[in-house]
Amino acid sequence: MRLHVVDHPLVAHKLTALRDRRTDSATFRRLADELVTLLAYEATRDVRTEQVDIATPVAATTGVKLTSPKPLVVPILRAGLGMLEGMVRLLPTAEVGFLGMMRNEDTLQASTYATRMADDLSGRQVYVLDPMLATGGTLVAAIQELITRGADDVTAVVLLAAPEGIELMERELAGTPVTVVTASVDEHLNDKGFIVPGLGDAGDRMYGTVD
């Protein structure tokens, strides 16, 4: 597994505002959207392209375009849905699938309750969206599902990551073509499985369901 922490002042600036408990839901959603687009720029550095011949108004030249099959973007419901627009803004021709996963708050184990994507993902580059890489169980289960369907290159785009989640992914996904792109690796998880210092429950803060 490859880990890429994006070191950029705009990323740090937006992440600081996301962390602030005073940031309201509307502002949180906007900042998350903007931050995802910045992370997506780094996450797509290795997107597959092919050379094409074109003619400009002045002369013939060569350029590149995305290869087929198109990249697949898969937000993990529900919080990952809030990252989708920021990702497809950079990859407007990508296809979109959905993966519904739920974490048991007592056991911290993830279970799948819905899928909406092709059964055969052979040869596909897939970008998985989930705000938090905390315990790692949800992302591991999601990526294993994608690889089972034939995906051969998976990149997870997360706002924040915890060392415990990274360690689990490295152990459970050893030898698989997986990259994690994040704005920060934080200190640790607390006894409730939340990232510290983190930013709280991303889904609740995005959708206004937090007190």
C-alpha positions as CSV (number, residue, x, y, z in Angstrom):
1,M,0.0,0.0,0.0
2,R,1.2,3.5,-0.8
3,L,0.3,6.5,1.4
4,H,0.4,10.1,0.1
5,V,-0.2,12.9,2.6
6,V,-0.9,16.1,0.6
7,D,1.4,18.9,1.8
8,H,-0.1,22.1,0.5
9,P,-1.0,25.4,2.3
10,L,-4.5,25.5,0.8
11,V,-5.1,21.9,2.0
12,A,-4.0,22.8,5.5
13,H,-6.0,26.0,5.5
14,K,-9.3,24.3,4.5
15,L,-8.6,21.3,6.9
16,T,-8.2,23.7,9.8
17,A,-11.6,25.3,9.1
18,L,-13.1,21.8,8.8
19,R,-11.7,20.8,12.2
20,D,-13.1,23.9,14.0
21,R,-16.3,22.9,15.9
22,R,-17.8,26.4,15.2
23,T,-17.9,25.6,11.5
24,D,-21.6,25.2,10.5
25,S,-22.9,22.4,8.2
26,A,-23.2,24.5,5.1
27,T,-19.7,25.8,5.4
28,F,-18.4,22.3,6.3
29,R,-19.9,20.9,3.1
30,R,-18.4,23.6,0.9
31,L,-15.0,23.3,2.5
32,A,-15.1,19.5,2.2
33,D,-16.0,19.8,-1.5
34,E,-13.1,22.2,-2.1
35,L,-10.7,20.0,-0.2
36,V,-11.7,16.9,-2.1
37,T,-10.9,18.6,-5.4
38,L,-7.4,19.5,-4.1
39,L,-6.9,15.9,-3.0
40,A,-8.3,14.5,-6.2
41,Y,-5.7,16.5,-8.1
42,E,-3.0,14.5,-6.3
43,A,-4.9,11.2,-6.4
44,T,-5.3,11.3,-10.2
45,R,-1.6,11.8,-11.0
46,D,-1.4,8.2,-12.2
47,V,-4.7,8.1,-14.0
48,R,-4.3,6.2,-17.2
49,T,-4.0,8.1,-20.5
50,E,-3.2,7.4,-24.1
51,Q,-1.7,9.6,-26.8
52,V,-3.9,11.1,-29.4
53,D,-3.3,13.2,-32.6
54,I,-5.2,16.5,-32.8
55,A,-5.2,19.7,-34.8
56,T,-5.2,23.1,-33.1
57,P,-6.2,26.2,-35.0
58,V,-2.5,26.6,-35.8
59,A,-0.9,23.2,-36.4
60,A,-1.1,19.5,-35.8
61,T,0.1,18.2,-32.5
62,T,-0.3,15.3,-30.1
63,G,-2.0,15.2,-26.7
64,V,-3.4,12.7,-24.2
65,K,-6.9,11.6,-23.2
66,L,-8.1,9.2,-20.6
67,T,-8.1,5.6,-21.6
68,S,-11.0,3.2,-21.7
69,P,-12.5,1.8,-19.5
70,K,-13.2,5.1,-17.8
71,P,-12.2,5.6,-14.1
72,L,-14.8,4.6,-11.6
73,V,-15.6,6.8,-8.6
74,V,-17.2,5.0,-5.6
75,P,-18.4,7.1,-2.6
76,I,-19.1,5.1,0.5
77,L,-22.5,6.1,1.8
78,R,-23.5,8.2,3.5
79,A,-20.6,10.6,4.3
80,G,-18.7,9.7,1.1
81,L,-21.6,11.1,-0.9
82,G,-20.6,14.6,0.3
83,M,-17.2,14.1,-1.5
84,L,-18.6,13.1,-4.8
85,E,-19.1,16.5,-6.5
86,G,-15.6,17.6,-5.6
87,M,-14.1,14.4,-7.2
88,V,-16.2,14.4,-10.4
89,R,-15.5,18.1,-10.9
90,L,-11.9,17.0,-11.7
91,L,-13.0,13.8,-13.5
92,P,-16.3,14.7,-15.2
93,T,-16.2,11.7,-17.6
94,A,-15.7,9.1,-14.8
95,E,-18.5,6.6,-14.1
96,V,-20.0,6.6,-10.6
97,G,-20.8,3.6,-8.4
98,F,-22.2,3.5,-4.9
99,L,-21.3,1.3,-1.9
100,G,-23.4,1.4,1.3
101,M,-21.5,0.4,4.4
102,M,-22.3,0.7,8.1
103,R,-20.0,0.5,11.1
104,N,-21.3,-1.2,14.2
105,E,-20.5,1.3,16.9
106,D,-20.0,-1.4,19.5
107,T,-17.8,-3.8,17.6
108,L,-16.4,-1.2,15.1
109,Q,-16.9,-3.8,12.3
110,A,-18.2,-2.8,8.9
111,S,-21.0,-4.5,7.0
112,T,-22.3,-3.8,3.5
113,Y,-26.0,-3.0,3.0
114,A,-26.1,-1.8,-0.6
115,T,-24.0,-1.9,-3.8
116,R,-24.6,-0.1,-7.1
117,M,-21.8,-0.8,-9.6
118,A,-20.9,-3.3,-12.3
119,D,-20.2,-6.9,-11.3
120,D,-17.1,-6.9,-13.5
121,L,-14.5,-4.2,-12.8
122,S,-11.7,-5.9,-14.6
123,G,-9.0,-3.4,-15.7
124,R,-10.7,-0.5,-13.9
125,Q,-9.0,2.3,-11.9
126,V,-11.3,3.0,-9.0
127,Y,-11.3,6.0,-6.6
128,V,-13.0,5.3,-3.3
129,L,-14.3,8.3,-1.3
130,D,-14.7,8.2,2.5
131,P,-14.1,11.2,4.8
132,M,-12.3,9.3,7.5
133,L,-9.9,6.4,7.6
134,A,-10.3,5.6,11.3
135,T,-10.2,2.0,12.4
136,G,-9.8,1.1,8.7
137,G,-12.4,-1.7,8.7
138,T,-14.9,0.1,6.3
139,L,-12.2,0.9,3.7
140,V,-10.6,-2.5,3.9
141,A,-14.0,-4.2,3.3
142,A,-14.9,-1.7,0.5
143,I,-11.5,-2.2,-1.3
144,Q,-11.7,-6.0,-0.9
145,E,-15.1,-5.9,-2.6
146,L,-13.8,-3.8,-5.5
147,I,-10.8,-6.2,-5.9
148,T,-13.1,-9.2,-5.8
149,R,-14.9,-7.6,-8.8
150,G,-11.7,-7.3,-10.7
151,A,-10.5,-3.7,-10.0
152,D,-6.7,-3.7,-10.5
153,D,-5.8,-0.2,-9.2
154,V,-7.7,1.4,-6.2
155,T,-7.1,4.8,-4.7
156,A,-8.8,5.8,-1.4
157,V,-9.4,9.5,-1.0
158,V,-9.9,10.5,2.6
159,L,-9.9,13.8,4.4
160,L,-8.2,12.4,7.5
161,A,-6.4,9.2,8.5
162,A,-5.5,7.5,11.8
163,P,-2.3,5.4,12.3
164,E,-4.4,2.5,13.4
165,G,-6.4,2.5,10.2
166,I,-3.3,2.8,8.1
167,E,-1.8,-0.1,9.9
168,L,-4.9,-2.3,9.4
169,M,-4.9,-1.5,5.7
170,E,-1.2,-2.3,5.3
171,R,-1.8,-5.6,7.0
172,E,-5.1,-6.7,5.4
173,L,-4.3,-5.4,1.9
174,A,-0.6,-6.4,1.6
175,G,0.4,-7.0,-2.0
176,T,-2.7,-5.2,-3.5
177,P,-2.4,-2.1,-5.7
178,V,-3.9,0.3,-3.2
179,T,-3.0,4.0,-2.6
180,V,-4.4,6.2,0.2
181,V,-4.4,10.0,-0.4
182,T,-5.2,12.2,2.6
183,A,-4.8,15.7,4.0
184,S,-3.4,14.5,7.3
185,V,-2.5,11.5,9.4
186,D,-3.6,12.4,12.9
187,E,-2.4,11.2,16.3
188,H,-4.6,8.2,17.3
189,L,-8.1,6.9,17.8
190,N,-10.0,7.4,21.1
191,D,-11.9,4.6,22.9
192,K,-14.9,5.3,20.7
193,G,-13.0,4.9,17.5
194,F,-12.9,8.6,16.6
195,I,-9.8,10.2,15.2
196,V,-7.9,12.6,17.5
197,P,-7.8,15.5,17.1
198,G,-9.9,14.8,14.0
199,L,-13.0,16.8,13.1
200,G,-15.8,14.8,14.7
201,D,-18.4,12.7,12.8
202,A,-18.0,13.9,9.2
203,G,-21.4,12.7,8.1
204,D,-23.2,14.4,11.0
205,R,-21.4,17.6,10.4
206,M,-22.0,17.6,6.7
207,Y,-25.7,16.9,7.0
208,G,-26.5,18.9,10.1
209,T,-27.4,16.0,12.4
210,V,-25.0,16.9,15.1
211,D,-26.0,18.8,18.3
